[in-house]
Amino acid sequence: MVLMGQAAFSDQCLPHLPELTSSTVNQRQNEFESVAISHAPSLLRVARRLAFDPAIAEDLVQETFLRAWRSFDQFEPGTNARAWLFRILFNAFYAQGRKSRSAPLLVPLQPLAREISPRIGADFSALDGAMLGAALDDLSVEHRTVILLAVVEGFTCRELAEILSLPIGTVMSRLSRARRSLRAMLAPQESRALRASAK
């Protein structure tokens, strides 16, 4: 994925700041890049799980950075930049969904790579990853979203409530239902795998 570099931030995309000078623009751009760009891998990982299409996921992350740059004057230094970016990502995702409801459904010809978490241990096999990835894909968007943000990205329920603009009780309920659904989907496969290894 090619992220927006210095040349990509044109005058029409600048945040709403009064009388910007060239040095002010450079300073704000450097500040934006230090705050935002490091979160690109996490944003892309979640976007791929939401969009089911790598190209659409990359476009979604680009749109997230563009929206973040345009509203960077509203960002408060010292606050949670990662949560702020994920909130923008989900706003862009929901807006994209509203636009594409009337568009034809595109089905990828090649299966997506199963990208789950950078924190999974060495004893986690490729088969485990494939089973977990398939189970995640079968969850509703709401349940997949809370699992990705809580378990994979490590956000707290309070942060999830802020990112998704939901009451914390709703977040906790969705997370509980999502975990239960995942366990139900994976339990038969785990027991089959255990029986096969015992033979």
Buried (B, 14 or more C-beta within 10 A) or exposed (E): BEBBEEEEBEEEEBBEEEEBEEEEBEEBBEEBBEBBBEBBEBBBBBBBBBBEBBEBBBBBBBBBBBBBBBEBEEBEEEEBBBBBBBBBBBBBBEEBEEEEEEEEEEEEEEEBEBBBBEEEEEEEEEEBBEBBBBBBEEBEEBBBBBBBBBBBBEBEBEBBBBBBEBEBEBBBEBBEBBBEBBEEBBEEBEEEBEEEEEE
